[in-house]
Amino acid sequence: SNPIKSAVEKVVDTVAHHGHPEKAEIPGVPNSEPPSLEEPVEPREPLAPKPDQTGPDTFSPTGQPTGASQDAMAQGGAFLTSAQGVRLPDTDHSLKAGPRGPVLLQDFHLREKIMHFDHERIPERVVHARGSAAHGVFRSYGTAANITKAAFLAEGVETPVFVRFSTVLGSRGSADTVRDTRGFATKFYTTEGVYDLVGNNIPVFFIQDGIKFPDVIHAGKPHPDREIPQAQSAHDTFWDFVSLHTEATHHTMWNMSDRGIPRSFRMMEGFGVHTFRLVNAEGATTLVKFHWKPKLGVHSLTWEEAQLINGVDPDYHRRDLADAIEAGAYPQWELGVQTFPDTPDQMFEGIDLLDPTKIVPEELAPVQPIGLMELNRNPSNFFAETEQVAFHAGHLVPGIDVTDDPLLAARLFSYLDTQLTRLGGPNFPQIPINRPHAPVNDMLRDGFHQDAVHRGVAPYRPNSLDGGCPFQAGAAEGGYVEVPVEVAGRKVREAPASYADHFSQPRLFWRSMSPVEKEHIIDAYTFELGKCYEQAVKERQLRVLANIDPVLCREVAQGLGLPAPEPTEPPAELAPSPALSQVGREWPTDGRIIGIVADESCDLGVVGAVRTAVLAAGMVPLIIAPKGGMLGTMPVQRTFLTARSVEFDALLLAGAPAPGKDAFGARDAKAGNLLPDGAVDPRVVLMVMEVYRHAKAIGGWGTAARVLTAAGVSEQAPGVIVGEDGEQVLRETIGLLAAHRVWERFPPAA
Ligand code: HDD
């Protein structure tokens, strides 16, 4: 299935106009009244939300479906009112004693408007502040029904979900494509209550015990004196901590790999990280690790692209997710589990399942698919939904239980606690996005922002005055009954011996990478340590690298201009895990962005046919021309001024049929004045140079070859396709895109 195909025209429009589509242009999409030039004056009801957007499903604070219509949720009526519903005649002028006189204290509208504005901000999340989210649905295959009694994992069950993706370190307004771990948090609104799977795009964590969480975050966040740098780990405090605290080595290795700079949220894996304990209807238990596998494959940016995007479009990932959903290209992930017998030692093939710095290679325990998630609706209000959603690792449903992973234990405390400060009190589960889709009958009462109007007189147990209600539910009535695991031990502040191995899995990861991925890792460490000022920090981290691999250590040391130290603790040799590499497979190209440089001098018939063929292949063509407006019947979506190579997964150069004037010359009045006739516009040259350097496919026809020459790119270079037939050039370009990049263009690793 190729969901994008049904909405191909919408996608062009969406991406082209950065979310302000001119719907009138698109067949099949109702013209939702493009804004008029003059300010409308005829009173009318609020406009309906855009077709791709919805709010949270409408449930009461106590989990009852309310049936209220989506668009009736927040605003109603044609006229401006106060918060008390009083209609207002003027919101542009304060009430004054004469036009030039003093403002009057009795102006209740002024007072209310400014009071509310003064309090619009809430504290951002202490970690994962920067994020974006979407609604969707999870459809269970039923393949896990033999190992868990969770109702939402029974065969064929559909469960609404809300998913928030995030970076960890940056503030709410920080850029999207920084090198960092990504959060991948899913809220399942199941019939048995809310279940949250609060994961990351990296399967291991920095620390083995949650008591260290403030330490790792303090080290990663900006320096407390100057509050720089923002949203990145390339600074002294981070490397000071991780070089001293070597259990962070495995996670840091993933961060320095391409996994730290995803191409899109839609192209990331997700991991539950910890081992969880599933329990079935008979009470039998199985240990599992959760995995989300993206249908589009796992793909990354190059570091230079990521850095450029941070300036050119800091909202790149947020825009990508919303645009894809608006266009109907609904991203999908398969949920899978690795399963392990629940043995008393909770080890598998020598790997401690309670140690969150260890993976179990997929070759040892394959990921078994248990359901499919599709994200298909954008939120209608960022604050109400994406900002106010509250995830908690302890939001569990019957059939899913925790293990004694000491990292998980601290999380089970932290997530509830943080919402008190962030969302202003204990009633955050009543915020619409957080409301369960199951009846709520707790005995929690009152508190700030209490939205529920509880009845009865006896919120206590036992009672007779409310007829004994609420009653306790045993396992037979769907109650959450913890697995009665035996617990014994001395009270100690110690880690088990198995937690002491910090290097063998980073080495496993390193050895599983292709040469180009290794090169990227070397570059990332060299960059990050190169941004450190303290010599001791760099030297200490080189000692860590020496314990992972001598080549890695040598190459980074060389880049830093420092001697490479000898290993102190040679790691165990584990077999590589080919599943960890992102290179060497082919993936669907749905939703990829193809830039087409063209103008009136081209054969517009060919350009139109290529554009249609891109759409038919489920991808997005963006026409790039010297100036805005229309190119024949096609809208120009980028100009030489607004386009930058990093937006495109591949670039097509539509040359003129014969030498002379073509699309690549400087037509922009200002640039044109500076360029001799026949020169290639430097912005087009830059685009080609960057696309080439970032190992993306380039195609061209007609006079396109002269642009390649101007950019110093050989027509014979890998991934460069020059031909006479535009559509044939496109077909070959798409073939290259399936591998994500023209990997041969990167020099082989040392
Ligand atoms: Fe956490 C947020 C994921 C360890 C404490 N965490 C947060 C979010 C994600 C994760 C995805 C953002 C949720 C959202 O979108 O609202 N955290 C993880 C993973 C971890 C992890 C995968 C390790 C396996 N976290 C972790 C520890 C602690 C926390 C050990 C504390 C001891 N995390 C928090 C928090 C946050 C949070 C402070 C900040 C905002 C929030 O919870 O709601 O409680």
Residues whose N, C-alpha, C, O or C-beta is under 5 A from the ligand:
A	BS01	HDD	R125 V126 V127 H128 R164 S166 G183 F184 A185 V198 G199 N200 F205 G210 F213 V273 V389 F391 L407 A410 R411 S414 Y415 T418
